[in-house]
Amino acid sequence: MISVQNVRVQAGGRPILDIPLLEFEEGKRYGLIGENGSGKTTLLRVLAGTLQPTQGKVTQQNPDGVGYMPQSPYAFSFSVLRNVEMALKNSPDRREQAARALEAVGMQNFLASRGNKLSGGEAQRMAVARMIAKPRKLLLLDEPTSSTDIRGTDSIESTLLNYTRDTGCTLIFSTHSPAQVLRLAEEVIFLDQGRILEKGPARQVLENPQTESARLFLQHWRI
Amino acid sequence: MDVINEIFRLLFGPDPELRQIIGVTLRMSTLSTLVSALLGIPLGVILGSTNFKAKRFVNRILHTLMGLPPVVAGLIVFLFLSRSGPFGTLKLLFTVTAMVIAQIVLITPILTGLTANIVSVKAPLIHETAAGIGLRPFQRMLYIIHECRVQFISTVLTGFGRAIAEVGAVQMVGGNVQFKTRVMTTAIMMQTNMGHFEFAIALGVVLLVIAFLINSLVSRIQESAGLA
């Protein structure tokens, strides 16, 4: 169980995230939705530990098993294979593990390519491979398919579904795609101005939102 | 035509002075650039990749020092090394060592500032990506250095270009002593004042050739790294 308690993040004197209590069940897949600036990235960064909240705390049993992929993951200038190996540190068969992860996202032909020469979509697929190269307890992905084409999106989604099923890993991702939420998330969390207004099963929240803000947002989404 | 002949005679003839001046200049510039790089690059990496309370204030001081007039740097080093100064007993004034120290005072802030600017662009993204896969702060720092290495080489060569073209500070603390502390820039100034234009032009040509070679090297490195 991952628990967020009384977490508040302020920037320039105004709150950008304000969550009294939020709990994530282990092994479940959560989709974060909301407008730009609603606090999705901030929440992911707080959960990843790359941003310290102004107040409150995040409790998780296995902080070492967390993988976080930012919205624009950095692709290092060495080979794609080594980019993925980075995440495996001292594992003796890291080369094979990295190659398998790259194959899972359809990048088996890019092993020797330089990371900084990849397109945005390829870099995202490589970053997802970096995340799934080893078993983790929690995956935090900030818009993991924002730059990928349809095939790339499909490949990432099916990889993540297989990975979470095989490892029992909890997945929390943000997205601007309603179709992706339905395909990938079991539960949806709707954020508005740093607050959580809706949380529940994906289809239920998307089809029958309880708050006016969520209704308006989803109306625009469908258009 | 006479000027060109004179240039070739000075460069390749029996007179050792020009070759000696070029030698001192290269030795001084190389040493001061190396020491400045060893000081400035780590400082720049720390400054560009970390956040601390007084960072804005430190940046303001650094930017001021980046524009430090050479004669002021020369004056400070002169006062420290003069007989009545705190390091007067070392008897370094009017030596190549004093000139190197003056250049370090001038170039280190420039290398620090340029490095910090380079690092501050890439560091946040690298930090976040590397932290996301569980790398420790020290490992993240190493990756930042690795990813900025090409720009660092350009920065060092920029520092060398600044060192070799500098005149005010080295004139003050070196004294332009023949066969000892005379470098290309101070020699050009002196020979021009004396009306020996051939000698001054010959030195100017050498200086320009070195500057051209440095610029070519910077461009080559940037092109090979896909930066230009």
Boltz contact constraints between the chains, C-beta under 6 A:
constraints:
  - contact:
      token1: [A, 50]
      token2: [B, 128]
      max_distance: 6.0
  - contact:
      token1: [A, 50]
      token2: [B, 131]
      max_distance: 6.0
  - contact:
      token1: [A, 68]
      token2: [B, 132]
      max_distance: 6.0
  - contact:
      token1: [A, 69]
      token2: [B, 132]
      max_distance: 6.0
  - contact:
      token1: [A, 70]
      token2: [B, 128]
      max_distance: 6.0
  - contact:
      token1: [A, 73]
      token2: [B, 129]
      max_distance: 6.0
  - contact:
      token1: [A, 74]
      token2: [B, 125]
      max_distance: 6.0
  - contact:
      token1: [A, 74]
      token2: [B, 126]
      max_distance: 6.0
  - contact:
      token1: [A, 74]
      token2: [B, 129]
      max_distance: 6.0
  - contact:
      token1: [A, 87]
      token2: [B, 133]
      max_distance: 6.0
  - contact:
      token1: [A, 130]
      token2: [B, 133]
      max_distance: 6.0
